[in-house]
Amino acid sequence: MPDFGEFADDAKKFASEHSEQSDEAFDKAEQFADEKTGSKYGGQLQSGENAAEKYLGIEDQDQRQQ
């Protein structure tokens, strides 16, 4: 059985080493999901994106620019 803790640690390490690219990927995924759901769940999708970025230690470039 895979060690998901190790997988999470690897994801955090990768995200911290590539913060800008990781943020862009999360932004694109959130936009894609928003389009596919007809913008019904925009707030929930944004909250999920923020939670994932926080967990991985990614600085949200959109928040920083405001």
N, CA, C and O atoms as a Tripos MOL2 file, in Angstrom:
@<TRIPOS>MOLECULE
protein
  264   263    66     0     0
PROTEIN
NO_CHARGES

@<TRIPOS>ATOM
      1 N           0.8510   -1.1830    0.0000 N.3       1 MET1
      2 CA          0.0000    0.0000    0.0000 C.3       1 MET1
      3 C           0.8940    1.2430    0.0000 C.2       1 MET1
      4 O           1.8750    1.3110    0.7410 O.2       1 MET1
      5 N           0.5460    2.2200   -0.8360 N.am      2 PRO2
      6 CA          1.3810    3.4310   -0.9120 C.3       2 PRO2
      7 C           1.3640    4.2310    0.3870 C.2       2 PRO2
      8 O           0.3800    4.2300    1.1270 O.2       2 PRO2
      9 N           2.4580    4.8990    0.6380 N.am      3 ASP3
     10 CA          2.5800    5.7670    1.8150 C.3       3 ASP3
     11 C           2.1320    7.1710    1.4120 C.2       3 ASP3
     12 O           2.8960    7.9310    0.8160 O.2       3 ASP3
     13 N           0.8840    7.5040    1.7460 N.am      4 PHE4
     14 CA          0.3350    8.7930    1.3380 C.3       4 PHE4
     15 C           0.9790    9.9560    2.0960 C.2       4 PHE4
     16 O           1.0090   11.0780    1.5910 O.2       4 PHE4
     17 N           1.4820    9.7070    3.2740 N.am      5 GLY5
     18 CA          2.2020   10.7510    4.0050 C.3       5 GLY5
     19 C           3.4560   11.1700    3.2620 C.2       5 GLY5
     20 O           3.7850   12.3540    3.1860 O.2       5 GLY5
     21 N           4.1530   10.1850    2.7150 N.am      6 GLU6
     22 CA          5.3590   10.4700    1.9360 C.3       6 GLU6
     23 C           4.9840   11.2130    0.6510 C.2       6 GLU6
     24 O           5.6860   12.1320    0.2300 O.2       6 GLU6
     25 N           3.8790   10.8080    0.0360 N.am      7 PHE7
     26 CA          3.4030   11.4830   -1.1690 C.3       7 PHE7
     27 C           3.0880   12.9460   -0.8660 C.2       7 PHE7
     28 O           3.4470   13.8320   -1.6410 O.2       7 PHE7
     29 N           2.4150   13.2020    0.2630 N.am      8 ALA8
     30 CA          2.0870   14.5800    0.6500 C.3       8 ALA8
     31 C           3.3550   15.3900    0.9070 C.2       8 ALA8
     32 O           3.4410   16.5550    0.5180 O.2       8 ALA8
     33 N           4.3310   14.7770    1.5570 N.am      9 ASP9
     34 CA          5.6020   15.4710    1.7990 C.3       9 ASP9
     35 C           6.2990   15.8310    0.4870 C.2       9 ASP9
     36 O           6.8490   16.9240    0.3470 O.2       9 ASP9
     37 N           6.2700   14.9020   -0.4720 N.am     10 ASP10
     38 CA          6.8810   15.1660   -1.7770 C.3      10 ASP10
     39 C           6.1370   16.2940   -2.4960 C.2      10 ASP10
     40 O           6.7580   17.1430   -3.1360 O.2      10 ASP10
     41 N           4.8120   16.2970   -2.3890 N.am     11 ALA11
     42 CA          4.0170   17.3520   -3.0310 C.3      11 ALA11
     43 C           4.3370   18.7130   -2.4130 C.2      11 ALA11
     44 O           4.4750   19.7040   -3.1310 O.2      11 ALA11
     45 N           4.4540   18.7640   -1.0930 N.am     12 LYS12
     46 CA          4.8050   20.0160   -0.4200 C.3      12 LYS12
     47 C           6.1820   20.5050   -0.8530 C.2      12 LYS12
     48 O           6.3800   21.6940   -1.1010 O.2      12 LYS12
     49 N           7.1270   19.5790   -0.9410 N.am     13 LYS13
     50 CA          8.4820   19.9520   -1.3410 C.3      13 LYS13
     51 C           8.4780   20.4990   -2.7670 C.2      13 LYS13
     52 O           9.0710   21.5440   -3.0350 O.2      13 LYS13
     53 N           7.8090   19.7930   -3.6780 N.am     14 PHE14
     54 CA          7.7410   20.2420   -5.0670 C.3      14 PHE14
     55 C           7.0820   21.6070   -5.1590 C.2      14 PHE14
     56 O           7.5780   22.4960   -5.8520 O.2      14 PHE14
     57 N           5.9520   21.7760   -4.4540 N.am     15 ALA15
     58 CA          5.2210   23.0430   -4.5120 C.3      15 ALA15
     59 C           6.0540   24.1950   -3.9740 C.2      15 ALA15
     60 O           6.0210   25.2960   -4.5250 O.2      15 ALA15
     61 N           6.7980   23.9530   -2.9040 N.am     16 SER16
     62 CA          7.6140   25.0330   -2.3390 C.3      16 SER16
     63 C           8.7730   25.3970   -3.2620 C.2      16 SER16
     64 O           9.2030   26.5500   -3.2970 O.2      16 SER16
     65 N           9.2760   24.4180   -4.0060 N.am     17 GLU17
     66 CA         10.3720   24.6860   -4.9370 C.3      17 GLU17
     67 C           9.8830   25.3590   -6.2170 C.2      17 GLU17
     68 O          10.6620   25.9950   -6.9270 O.2      17 GLU17
     69 N           8.5950   25.2170   -6.5070 N.am     18 HIS18
     70 CA          8.0070   25.7530   -7.7330 C.3      18 HIS18
     71 C           6.7090   26.4880   -7.3870 C.2      18 HIS18
     72 O           5.6540   26.1940   -7.9500 O.2      18 HIS18
     73 N           6.7920   27.4240   -6.4780 N.am     19 SER19
     74 CA          5.6220   28.0990   -5.9390 C.3      19 SER19
     75 C           4.7890   28.8060   -7.0100 C.2      19 SER19
     76 O           3.5660   28.6680   -7.0390 O.2      19 SER19
     77 N           5.4400   29.5490   -7.8750 N.am     20 GLU20
     78 CA          4.7020   30.3060   -8.8910 C.3      20 GLU20
     79 C           3.9790   29.3710   -9.8670 C.2      20 GLU20
     80 O           2.8150   29.5950  -10.2000 O.2      20 GLU20
     81 N           4.6680   28.3350  -10.3170 N.am     21 GLN21
     82 CA          4.0490   27.3900  -11.2410 C.3      21 GLN21
     83 C           2.9110   26.6290  -10.5650 C.2      21 GLN21
     84 O           1.8800   26.3700  -11.1870 O.2      21 GLN21
     85 N           3.0930   26.2740   -9.3020 N.am     22 SER22
     86 CA          2.0480   25.5630   -8.5660 C.3      22 SER22
     87 C           0.8150   26.4430   -8.3940 C.2      22 SER22
     88 O          -0.3140   25.9730   -8.5350 O.2      22 SER22
     89 N           1.0330   27.7120   -8.0920 N.am     23 ASP23
     90 CA         -0.0830   28.6480   -7.9530 C.3      23 ASP23
     91 C          -0.8440   28.7720   -9.2690 C.2      23 ASP23
     92 O          -2.0750   28.7690   -9.2850 O.2      23 ASP23
     93 N          -0.1070   28.8790  -10.3700 N.am     24 GLU24
     94 CA         -0.7500   28.9700  -11.6830 C.3      24 GLU24
     95 C          -1.5650   27.7220  -11.9900 C.2      24 GLU24
     96 O          -2.6570   27.8200  -12.5490 O.2      24 GLU24
     97 N          -1.0470   26.5500  -11.6320 N.am     25 ALA25
     98 CA         -1.7660   25.2990  -11.8760 C.3      25 ALA25
     99 C          -3.0570   25.2530  -11.0720 C.2      25 ALA25
    100 O          -4.0950   24.8390  -11.5890 O.2      25 ALA25
    101 N          -3.0040   25.6720   -9.8160 N.am     26 PHE26
    102 CA         -4.2230   25.7100   -8.9980 C.3      26 PHE26
    103 C          -5.2240   26.7190   -9.5550 C.2      26 PHE26
    104 O          -6.4270   26.4590   -9.5560 O.2      26 PHE26
    105 N          -4.7430   27.8580  -10.0240 N.am     27 ASP27
    106 CA         -5.6320   28.8520  -10.6240 C.3      27 ASP27
    107 C          -6.3340   28.2890  -11.8520 C.2      27 ASP27
    108 O          -7.5420   28.4630  -12.0170 O.2      27 ASP27
    109 N          -5.5790   27.6170  -12.7110 N.am     28 LYS28
    110 CA         -6.1620   27.0370  -13.9200 C.3      28 LYS28
    111 C          -7.1680   25.9370  -13.5850 C.2      28 LYS28
    112 O          -8.2210   25.8410  -14.2160 O.2      28 LYS28
    113 N          -6.8450   25.1140  -12.5990 N.am     29 ALA29
    114 CA         -7.7690   24.0480  -12.1940 C.3      29 ALA29
    115 C          -9.0630   24.6390  -11.6380 C.2      29 ALA29
    116 O         -10.1520   24.1410  -11.9270 O.2      29 ALA29
    117 N          -8.9430   25.6930  -10.8460 N.am     30 GLU30
    118 CA        -10.1380   26.3530  -10.2830 C.3      30 GLU30
    119 C         -10.9740   26.9740  -11.3960 C.2      30 GLU30
    120 O         -12.2010   26.8740  -11.3700 O.2      30 GLU30
    121 N         -10.3370   27.6090  -12.3670 N.am     31 GLN31
    122 CA        -11.0540   28.2090  -13.4890 C.3      31 GLN31
    123 C         -11.7500   27.1430  -14.3320 C.2      31 GLN31
    124 O         -12.8890   27.3320  -14.7580 O.2      31 GLN31
    125 N         -11.0670   26.0250  -14.5720 N.am     32 PHE32
    126 CA        -11.6420   24.9330  -15.3440 C.3      32 PHE32
    127 C         -12.8940   24.3890  -14.6490 C.2      32 PHE32
    128 O         -13.9380   24.2250  -15.2790 O.2      32 PHE32
    129 N         -12.7800   24.1110  -13.3450 N.am     33 ALA33
    130 CA        -13.9200   23.5890  -12.5940 C.3      33 ALA33
    131 C         -15.0610   24.6020  -12.5580 C.2      33 ALA33
    132 O         -16.2290   24.2220  -12.6360 O.2      33 ALA33
    133 N         -14.7320   25.8780  -12.4400 N.am     34 ASP34
    134 CA        -15.7540   26.9260  -12.4230 C.3      34 ASP34
    135 C         -16.5030   26.9640  -13.7500 C.2      34 ASP34
    136 O         -17.7280   27.0870  -13.7710 O.2      34 ASP34
    137 N         -15.7740   26.8610  -14.8510 N.am     35 GLU35
    138 CA        -16.4210   26.8490  -16.1700 C.3      35 GLU35
    139 C         -17.3110   25.6220  -16.3390 C.2      35 GLU35
    140 O         -18.4240   25.7300  -16.8560 O.2      35 GLU35
    141 N         -16.8350   24.4680  -15.9120 N.am     36 LYS36
    142 CA        -17.5820   23.2220  -16.0830 C.3      36 LYS36
    143 C         -18.8400   23.1680  -15.2170 C.2      36 LYS36
    144 O         -19.7810   22.4460  -15.5460 O.2      36 LYS36
    145 N         -18.8690   23.9130  -14.1260 N.am     37 THR37
    146 CA        -20.0440   23.9130  -13.2440 C.3      37 THR37
    147 C         -20.9190   25.1340  -13.4740 C.2      37 THR37
    148 O         -21.8440   25.3900  -12.7030 O.2      37 THR37
    149 N         -20.6370   25.8820  -14.5180 N.am     38 GLY38
    150 CA        -21.4420   27.0560  -14.8180 C.3      38 GLY38
    151 C         -21.3620   28.1290  -13.7580 C.2      38 GLY38
    152 O         -22.3330   28.8490  -13.5290 O.2      38 GLY38
    153 N         -20.2380   28.2430  -13.1190 N.am     39 SER39
    154 CA        -19.9730   29.2420  -12.0670 C.3      39 SER39
    155 C         -20.9190   29.1210  -10.8710 C.2      39 SER39
    156 O         -21.1170   30.0910  -10.1390 O.2      39 SER39
    157 N         -21.5020   27.9440  -10.6680 N.am     40 LYS40
    158 CA        -22.4060   27.7370   -9.5310 C.3      40 LYS40
    159 C         -21.6650   27.6640   -8.2000 C.2      40 LYS40
    160 O         -22.2210   28.0060   -7.1560 O.2      40 LYS40
    161 N         -20.4280   27.2230   -8.2380 N.am     41 TYR41
    162 CA        -19.7040   26.9370   -7.0050 C.3      41 TYR41
    163 C         -18.4200   27.7530   -6.8820 C.2      41 TYR41
    164 O         -17.4340   27.2820   -6.3150 O.2      41 TYR41
    165 N         -18.4310   28.9590   -7.4060 N.am     42 GLY42
    166 CA        -17.2330   29.7850   -7.4170 C.3      42 GLY42
    167 C         -16.6180   29.9870   -6.0530 C.2      42 GLY42
    168 O         -15.4040   29.8630   -5.8950 O.2      42 GLY42
    169 N         -17.4370   30.2970   -5.0660 N.am     43 GLY43
    170 CA        -16.9240   30.5260   -3.7110 C.3      43 GLY43
    171 C         -16.3090   29.2850   -3.1020 C.2      43 GLY43
    172 O         -15.2620   29.3540   -2.4600 O.2      43 GLY43
    173 N         -16.9620   28.1430   -3.3030 N.am     44 GLN44
    174 CA        -16.4450   26.8890   -2.7640 C.3      44 GLN44
    175 C         -15.1540   26.4790   -3.4660 C.2      44 GLN44
    176 O         -14.2200   25.9880   -2.8320 O.2      44 GLN44
    177 N         -15.1150   26.6860   -4.7750 N.am     45 LEU45
    178 CA        -13.9000   26.3460   -5.5140 C.3      45 LEU45
    179 C         -12.7320   27.2240   -5.0780 C.2      45 LEU45
    180 O         -11.6110   26.7390   -4.9230 O.2      45 LEU45
    181 N         -12.9910   28.5030   -4.8810 N.am     46 GLN46
    182 CA        -11.9380   29.4180   -4.4260 C.3      46 GLN46
    183 C         -11.4670   29.0310   -3.0360 C.2      46 GLN46
    184 O         -10.2690   29.0610   -2.7530 O.2      46 GLN46
    185 N         -12.4000   28.6690   -2.1670 N.am     47 SER47
    186 CA        -12.0270   28.2270   -0.8180 C.3      47 SER47
    187 C         -11.1710   26.9720   -0.8640 C.2      47 SER47
    188 O         -10.1990   26.8440   -0.1210 O.2      47 SER47
    189 N         -11.5420   26.0420   -1.7480 N.am     48 GLY48
    190 CA        -10.7590   24.8200   -1.8970 C.3      48 GLY48
    191 C          -9.3660   25.0950   -2.4250 C.2      48 GLY48
    192 O          -8.3900   24.5030   -1.9640 O.2      48 GLY48
    193 N          -9.2740   25.9910   -3.3900 N.am     49 GLU49
    194 CA         -7.9700   26.3680   -3.9260 C.3      49 GLU49
    195 C          -7.1070   26.9960   -2.8290 C.2      49 GLU49
    196 O          -5.9300   26.6620   -2.6910 O.2      49 GLU49
    197 N          -7.6890   27.8930   -2.0600 N.am     50 ASN50
    198 CA         -6.9440   28.5520   -0.9780 C.3      50 ASN50
    199 C          -6.4780   27.5500    0.0640 C.2      50 ASN50
    200 O          -5.3510   27.6370    0.5500 O.2      50 ASN50
    201 N          -7.3440   26.5910    0.4140 N.am     51 ALA51
    202 CA         -6.9880   25.5810    1.4110 C.3      51 ALA51
    203 C          -5.8460   24.7020    0.9070 C.2      51 ALA51
    204 O          -4.9210   24.3900    1.6580 O.2      51 ALA51
    205 N          -5.9100   24.3050   -0.3520 N.am     52 ALA52
    206 CA         -4.8440   23.4670   -0.9170 C.3      52 ALA52
    207 C          -3.5260   24.2310   -0.9610 C.2      52 ALA52
    208 O          -2.4770   23.6830   -0.6220 O.2      52 ALA52
    209 N          -3.5780   25.4940   -1.3760 N.am     53 GLU53
    210 CA         -2.3570   26.2990   -1.4310 C.3      53 GLU53
    211 C          -1.7790   26.5110   -0.0340 C.2      53 GLU53
    212 O          -0.5620   26.4790    0.1500 O.2      53 GLU53
    213 N          -2.6390   26.7230    0.9340 N.am     54 LYS54
    214 CA         -2.1650   26.8980    2.3090 C.3      54 LYS54
    215 C          -1.5080   25.6180    2.8130 C.2      54 LYS54
    216 O          -0.4430   25.6620    3.4290 O.2      54 LYS54
    217 N          -2.1430   24.4820    2.5510 N.am     55 TYR55
    218 CA         -1.6050   23.1900    2.9940 C.3      55 TYR55
    219 C          -0.2260   22.9390    2.3940 C.2      55 TYR55
    220 O           0.6750   22.4430    3.0720 O.2      55 TYR55
    221 N          -0.0700   23.2850    1.1210 N.am     56 LEU56
    222 CA          1.1940   23.0440    0.4360 C.3      56 LEU56
    223 C           2.2140   24.1590    0.6440 C.2      56 LEU56
    224 O           3.3680   24.0280    0.2350 O.2      56 LEU56
    225 N           1.7960   25.2540    1.2770 N.am     57 GLY57
    226 CA          2.7190   26.3530    1.5430 C.3      57 GLY57
    227 C           3.0020   27.2080    0.3350 C.2      57 GLY57
    228 O           4.0910   27.7630    0.1950 O.2      57 GLY57
    229 N           2.0100   27.3160   -0.5500 N.am     58 ILE58
    230 CA          2.1670   28.1080   -1.7610 C.3      58 ILE58
    231 C           1.6520   29.5170   -1.5060 C.2      58 ILE58
    232 O           0.5630   29.6960   -0.9620 O.2      58 ILE58
    233 N           2.4300   30.5090   -1.8970 N.am     59 GLU59
    234 CA          1.9750   31.8830   -1.7920 C.3      59 GLU59
    235 C           1.0710   32.1750   -2.9740 C.2      59 GLU59
    236 O           1.4910   32.0500   -4.1240 O.2      59 GLU59
    237 N          -0.1660   32.5630   -2.7020 N.am     60 ASP60
    238 CA         -1.1450   32.8570   -3.7480 C.3      60 ASP60
    239 C          -0.7760   34.1770   -4.3890 C.2      60 ASP60
    240 O          -0.8640   35.2210   -3.7420 O.2      60 ASP60
    241 N          -0.3690   34.1540   -5.6370 N.am     61 GLN61
    242 CA          0.0620   35.3570   -6.3450 C.3      61 GLN61
    243 C          -1.0850   36.3420   -6.5020 C.2      61 GLN61
    244 O          -0.8600   37.5520   -6.4840 O.2      61 GLN61
    245 N          -2.3210   35.8460   -6.6570 N.am     62 ASP62
    246 CA         -3.4830   36.7390   -6.7950 C.3      62 ASP62
    247 C          -3.7060   37.5400   -5.5240 C.2      62 ASP62
    248 O          -4.0120   38.7300   -5.5920 O.2      62 ASP62
    249 N          -3.5600   36.9190   -4.3800 N.am     63 GLN63
    250 CA         -3.7550   37.6060   -3.1000 C.3      63 GLN63
    251 C          -2.6440   38.6200   -2.8640 C.2      63 GLN63
    252 O          -2.8820   39.7020   -2.3280 O.2      63 GLN63
    253 N          -1.4340   38.2630   -3.2660 N.am     64 ARG64
    254 CA         -0.2790   39.1340   -3.0540 C.3      64 ARG64
    255 C          -0.3800   40.4190   -3.8560 C.2      64 ARG64
    256 O           0.0790   41.4690   -3.4060 O.2      64 ARG64
    257 N          -0.9810   40.3480   -5.0500 N.am     65 GLN65
    258 CA         -1.0710   41.5130   -5.9230 C.3      65 GLN65
    259 C          -2.1060   42.5110   -5.4320 C.2      65 GLN65
    260 O          -2.0500   43.6780   -5.8190 O.2      65 GLN65
    261 N          -3.0490   42.0950   -4.5930 N.am     66 GLN66
    262 CA         -4.1210   42.9930   -4.1450 C.3      66 GLN66
    263 C          -3.6760   43.8890   -3.0390 C.2      66 GLN66
    264 O          -4.4600   44.7030   -2.5510 O.2      66 GLN66
@<TRIPOS>BOND
     1     1     2 1
     2     2     3 1
     3     3     4 2
     4     3     5 am
     5     5     6 1
     6     6     7 1
     7     7     8 2
     8     7     9 am
     9     9    10 1
    10    10    11 1
    11    11    12 2
    12    11    13 am
    13    13    14 1
    14    14    15 1
    15    15    16 2
    16    15    17 am
    17    17    18 1
    18    18    19 1
    19    19    20 2
    20    19    21 am
    21    21    22 1
    22    22    23 1
    23    23    24 2
    24    23    25 am
    25    25    26 1
    26    26    27 1
    27    27    28 2
    28    27    29 am
    29    29    30 1
    30    30    31 1
    31    31    32 2
    32    31    33 am
    33    33    34 1
    34    34    35 1
    35    35    36 2
    36    35    37 am
    37    37    38 1
    38    38    39 1
    39    39    40 2
    40    39    41 am
    41    41    42 1
    42    42    43 1
    43    43    44 2
    44    43    45 am
    45    45    46 1
    46    46    47 1
    47    47    48 2
    48    47    49 am
    49    49    50 1
    50    50    51 1
    51    51    52 2
    52    51    53 am
    53    53    54 1
    54    54    55 1
    55    55    56 2
    56    55    57 am
    57    57    58 1
    58    58    59 1
    59    59    60 2
    60    59    61 am
    61    61    62 1
    62    62    63 1
    63    63    64 2
    64    63    65 am
    65    65    66 1
    66    66    67 1
    67    67    68 2
    68    67    69 am
    69    69    70 1
    70    70    71 1
    71    71    72 2
    72    71    73 am
    73    73    74 1
    74    74    75 1
    75    75    76 2
    76    75    77 am
    77    77    78 1
    78    78    79 1
    79    79    80 2
    80    79    81 am
    81    81    82 1
    82    82    83 1
    83    83    84 2
    84    83    85 am
    85    85    86 1
    86    86    87 1
    87    87    88 2
    88    87    89 am
    89    89    90 1
    90    90    91 1
    91    91    92 2
    92    91    93 am
    93    93    94 1
    94    94    95 1
    95    95    96 2
    96    95    97 am
    97    97    98 1
    98    98    99 1
    99    99   100 2
   100    99   101 am
   101   101   102 1
   102   102   103 1
   103   103   104 2
   104   103   105 am
   105   105   106 1
   106   106   107 1
   107   107   108 2
   108   107   109 am
   109   109   110 1
   110   110   111 1
   111   111   112 2
   112   111   113 am
   113   113   114 1
   114   114   115 1
   115   115   116 2
   116   115   117 am
   117   117   118 1
   118   118   119 1
   119   119   120 2
   120   119   121 am
   121   121   122 1
   122   122   123 1
   123   123   124 2
   124   123   125 am
   125   125   126 1
   126   126   127 1
   127   127   128 2
   128   127   129 am
   129   129   130 1
   130   130   131 1
   131   131   132 2
   132   131   133 am
   133   133   134 1
   134   134   135 1
   135   135   136 2
   136   135   137 am
   137   137   138 1
   138   138   139 1
   139   139   140 2
   140   139   141 am
   141   141   142 1
   142   142   143 1
   143   143   144 2
   144   143   145 am
   145   145   146 1
   146   146   147 1
   147   147   148 2
   148   147   149 am
   149   149   150 1
   150   150   151 1
   151   151   152 2
   152   151   153 am
   153   153   154 1
   154   154   155 1
   155   155   156 2
   156   155   157 am
   157   157   158 1
   158   158   159 1
   159   159   160 2
   160   159   161 am
   161   161   162 1
   162   162   163 1
   163   163   164 2
   164   163   165 am
   165   165   166 1
   166   166   167 1
   167   167   168 2
   168   167   169 am
   169   169   170 1
   170   170   171 1
   171   171   172 2
   172   171   173 am
   173   173   174 1
   174   174   175 1
   175   175   176 2
   176   175   177 am
   177   177   178 1
   178   178   179 1
   179   179   180 2
   180   179   181 am
   181   181   182 1
   182   182   183 1
   183   183   184 2
   184   183   185 am
   185   185   186 1
   186   186   187 1
   187   187   188 2
   188   187   189 am
   189   189   190 1
   190   190   191 1
   191   191   192 2
   192   191   193 am
   193   193   194 1
   194   194   195 1
   195   195   196 2
   196   195   197 am
   197   197   198 1
   198   198   199 1
   199   199   200 2
   200   199   201 am
   201   201   202 1
   202   202   203 1
   203   203   204 2
   204   203   205 am
   205   205   206 1
   206   206   207 1
   207   207   208 2
   208   207   209 am
   209   209   210 1
   210   210   211 1
   211   211   212 2
   212   211   213 am
   213   213   214 1
   214   214   215 1
   215   215   216 2
   216   215   217 am
   217   217   218 1
   218   218   219 1
   219   219   220 2
   220   219   221 am
   221   221   222 1
   222   222   223 1
   223   223   224 2
   224   223   225 am
   225   225   226 1
   226   226   227 1
   227   227   228 2
   228   227   229 am
   229   229   230 1
   230   230   231 1
   231   231   232 2
   232   231   233 am
   233   233   234 1
   234   234   235 1
   235   235   236 2
   236   235   237 am
   237   237   238 1
   238   238   239 1
   239   239   240 2
   240   239   241 am
   241   241   242 1
   242   242   243 1
   243   243   244 2
   244   243   245 am
   245   245   246 1
   246   246   247 1
   247   247   248 2
   248   247   249 am
   249   249   250 1
   250   250   251 1
   251   251   252 2
   252   251   253 am
   253   253   254 1
   254   254   255 1
   255   255   256 2
   256   255   257 am
   257   257   258 1
   258   258   259 1
   259   259   260 2
   260   259   261 am
   261   261   262 1
   262   262   263 1
   263   263   264 2
@<TRIPOS>SUBSTRUCTURE
     1 MET1         2 RESIDUE 1 A MET
     2 PRO2         6 RESIDUE 1 A PRO
     3 ASP3        10 RESIDUE 1 A ASP
     4 PHE4        14 RESIDUE 1 A PHE
     5 GLY5        18 RESIDUE 1 A GLY
     6 GLU6        22 RESIDUE 1 A GLU
     7 PHE7        26 RESIDUE 1 A PHE
     8 ALA8        30 RESIDUE 1 A ALA
     9 ASP9        34 RESIDUE 1 A ASP
    10 ASP10       38 RESIDUE 1 A ASP
    11 ALA11       42 RESIDUE 1 A ALA
    12 LYS12       46 RESIDUE 1 A LYS
    13 LYS13       50 RESIDUE 1 A LYS
    14 PHE14       54 RESIDUE 1 A PHE
    15 ALA15       58 RESIDUE 1 A ALA
    16 SER16       62 RESIDUE 1 A SER
    17 GLU17       66 RESIDUE 1 A GLU
    18 HIS18       70 RESIDUE 1 A HIS
    19 SER19       74 RESIDUE 1 A SER
    20 GLU20       78 RESIDUE 1 A GLU
    21 GLN21       82 RESIDUE 1 A GLN
    22 SER22       86 RESIDUE 1 A SER
    23 ASP23       90 RESIDUE 1 A ASP
    24 GLU24       94 RESIDUE 1 A GLU
    25 ALA25       98 RESIDUE 1 A ALA
    26 PHE26      102 RESIDUE 1 A PHE
    27 ASP27      106 RESIDUE 1 A ASP
    28 LYS28      110 RESIDUE 1 A LYS
    29 ALA29      114 RESIDUE 1 A ALA
    30 GLU30      118 RESIDUE 1 A GLU
    31 GLN31      122 RESIDUE 1 A GLN
    32 PHE32      126 RESIDUE 1 A PHE
    33 ALA33      130 RESIDUE 1 A ALA
    34 ASP34      134 RESIDUE 1 A ASP
    35 GLU35      138 RESIDUE 1 A GLU
    36 LYS36      142 RESIDUE 1 A LYS
    37 THR37      146 RESIDUE 1 A THR
    38 GLY38      150 RESIDUE 1 A GLY
    39 SER39      154 RESIDUE 1 A SER
    40 LYS40      158 RESIDUE 1 A LYS
    41 TYR41      162 RESIDUE 1 A TYR
    42 GLY42      166 RESIDUE 1 A GLY
    43 GLY43      170 RESIDUE 1 A GLY
    44 GLN44      174 RESIDUE 1 A GLN
    45 LEU45      178 RESIDUE 1 A LEU
    46 GLN46      182 RESIDUE 1 A GLN
    47 SER47      186 RESIDUE 1 A SER
    48 GLY48      190 RESIDUE 1 A GLY
    49 GLU49      194 RESIDUE 1 A GLU
    50 ASN50      198 RESIDUE 1 A ASN
    51 ALA51      202 RESIDUE 1 A ALA
    52 ALA52      206 RESIDUE 1 A ALA
    53 GLU53      210 RESIDUE 1 A GLU
    54 LYS54      214 RESIDUE 1 A LYS
    55 TYR55      218 RESIDUE 1 A TYR
    56 LEU56      222 RESIDUE 1 A LEU
    57 GLY57      226 RESIDUE 1 A GLY
    58 ILE58      230 RESIDUE 1 A ILE
    59 GLU59      234 RESIDUE 1 A GLU
    60 ASP60      238 RESIDUE 1 A ASP
    61 GLN61      242 RESIDUE 1 A GLN
    62 ASP62      246 RESIDUE 1 A ASP
    63 GLN63      250 RESIDUE 1 A GLN
    64 ARG64      254 RESIDUE 1 A ARG
    65 GLN65      258 RESIDUE 1 A GLN
    66 GLN66      262 RESIDUE 1 A GLN
